[in-house]
Amino acid sequence: MDIVYKILILLHLVGMAMLVGGWLATIRAPRVLPGMWHGALTQLVTGLLLVGLAESGAVDRDIDNAKIGVKLVVALVITVLVFLNRRRSRSTDGAVAPGAAHTVGGLALLNTAIAALWS
């Protein structure tokens, strides 16, 4: 099960890269790219699977429930923002409110910082 856990971590990092990379690629003309939607879903699903594996005892990992709760809330906000603005960008020729696109990128960085710095 340890190899499955490591593959899920890799996929979780790929989802983060899709979110942050999509945001950085469009920072001058903010919009929500389709890859950002896929990155948000990848982050959410793999994060839940990682916690599920750790909670079940399949891998020997300690869980900080407060940290996981905060990261889950941030991930849900990111996913909802990407979903809503993805729909809006389809109908308005790619343009979305710059604040929404920057919020998605900033929250993705915040979630990364929480993962790396919260002990």
C-alpha positions as CSV (number, residue, x, y, z in Angstrom):
1,M,0.0,0.0,0.0
2,D,3.0,2.3,0.5
3,I,3.5,2.5,-3.3
4,V,-0.1,3.5,-3.8
5,Y,0.2,6.2,-1.2
6,K,3.3,7.5,-2.9
7,I,1.6,7.5,-6.3
8,L,-1.3,9.4,-4.8
9,I,1.1,12.0,-3.4
10,L,2.6,12.4,-6.8
11,L,-0.8,12.9,-8.4
12,H,-1.7,15.4,-5.6
13,L,1.4,17.4,-6.5
14,V,0.5,17.3,-10.2
15,G,-2.9,18.7,-9.3
16,M,-1.2,21.5,-7.4
17,A,1.1,22.2,-10.3
18,M,-1.9,22.4,-12.7
19,L,-3.6,25.0,-10.5
20,V,-0.6,27.2,-9.8
21,G,0.8,26.8,-13.3
22,G,-2.5,27.7,-14.9
23,W,-2.8,30.7,-12.7
24,L,0.8,31.9,-13.4
25,A,0.4,31.3,-17.1
26,T,-2.5,33.7,-17.3
27,I,-1.5,36.1,-14.6
28,R,-1.5,39.1,-17.0
29,A,-4.9,38.3,-18.5
30,P,-6.5,36.3,-15.7
31,R,-8.8,33.5,-16.7
32,V,-9.6,30.0,-15.6
33,L,-8.2,27.3,-17.9
34,P,-9.7,23.9,-18.3
35,G,-6.5,22.4,-16.7
36,M,-7.2,24.3,-13.5
37,W,-10.6,22.5,-13.2
38,H,-8.8,19.2,-13.6
39,G,-6.1,20.2,-11.2
40,A,-8.7,21.2,-8.6
41,L,-10.6,17.9,-8.9
42,T,-7.3,16.0,-8.8
43,Q,-6.3,17.8,-5.6
44,L,-9.6,17.2,-4.0
45,V,-9.9,13.5,-4.9
46,T,-6.3,12.5,-4.2
47,G,-6.3,14.4,-0.9
48,L,-9.4,12.5,0.3
49,L,-7.8,9.2,-0.8
50,L,-4.6,10.0,1.0
51,V,-6.4,10.8,4.2
52,G,-8.6,7.7,3.8
53,L,-5.5,5.5,3.4
54,A,-3.9,7.0,6.5
55,E,-7.0,6.8,8.6
56,S,-7.7,3.2,7.6
57,G,-4.2,2.1,8.8
58,A,-3.2,0.9,5.4
59,V,-0.1,3.2,5.7
60,D,1.7,4.2,8.8
61,R,1.0,8.0,8.8
62,D,-0.1,10.3,11.5
63,I,-3.0,12.6,10.7
64,D,-3.5,16.1,12.0
65,N,-7.2,16.5,11.7
66,A,-7.2,20.3,12.2
67,K,-4.7,20.7,9.3
68,I,-6.7,18.3,7.1
69,G,-9.9,20.2,7.9
70,V,-8.4,23.5,7.0
71,K,-6.9,22.1,3.8
72,L,-10.3,20.5,2.8
73,V,-12.1,23.8,3.3
74,V,-9.6,25.6,1.1
75,A,-9.7,22.9,-1.5
76,L,-13.5,23.0,-1.6
77,V,-13.4,26.8,-2.0
78,I,-10.9,26.5,-4.8
79,T,-13.0,23.8,-6.6
80,V,-16.2,25.9,-6.4
81,L,-14.4,29.1,-7.6
82,V,-12.9,27.2,-10.5
83,F,-16.2,25.6,-11.4
84,L,-18.1,28.8,-11.4
85,N,-15.5,30.9,-13.2
86,R,-14.9,28.1,-15.7
87,R,-18.6,28.3,-16.7
88,R,-18.4,32.1,-16.8
89,S,-15.2,32.1,-18.9
90,R,-16.9,29.9,-21.6
91,S,-19.7,32.5,-22.0
92,T,-17.6,35.6,-22.0
93,D,-14.8,34.7,-24.4
94,G,-12.4,33.6,-21.7
95,A,-12.6,36.7,-19.4
96,V,-13.4,36.3,-15.7
97,A,-13.1,38.7,-12.9
98,P,-9.4,39.1,-12.2
99,G,-10.0,38.8,-8.5
100,A,-11.5,35.4,-8.9
101,A,-8.6,34.0,-10.9
102,H,-6.1,35.5,-8.5
103,T,-8.0,34.1,-5.5
104,V,-7.8,30.6,-7.0
105,G,-4.1,30.9,-7.4
106,G,-3.5,32.5,-4.0
107,L,-5.6,29.8,-2.3
108,A,-3.7,27.1,-4.1
109,L,-0.5,28.6,-2.8
110,L,-2.0,28.9,0.6
111,N,-2.9,25.2,0.6
112,T,0.6,24.4,-0.5
113,A,2.0,26.5,2.3
114,I,-0.3,24.8,4.9
115,A,0.9,21.4,3.7
116,A,4.6,22.3,3.9
117,L,4.7,24.6,7.0
118,W,2.0,23.3,9.4
119,S,3.8,20.9,11.7
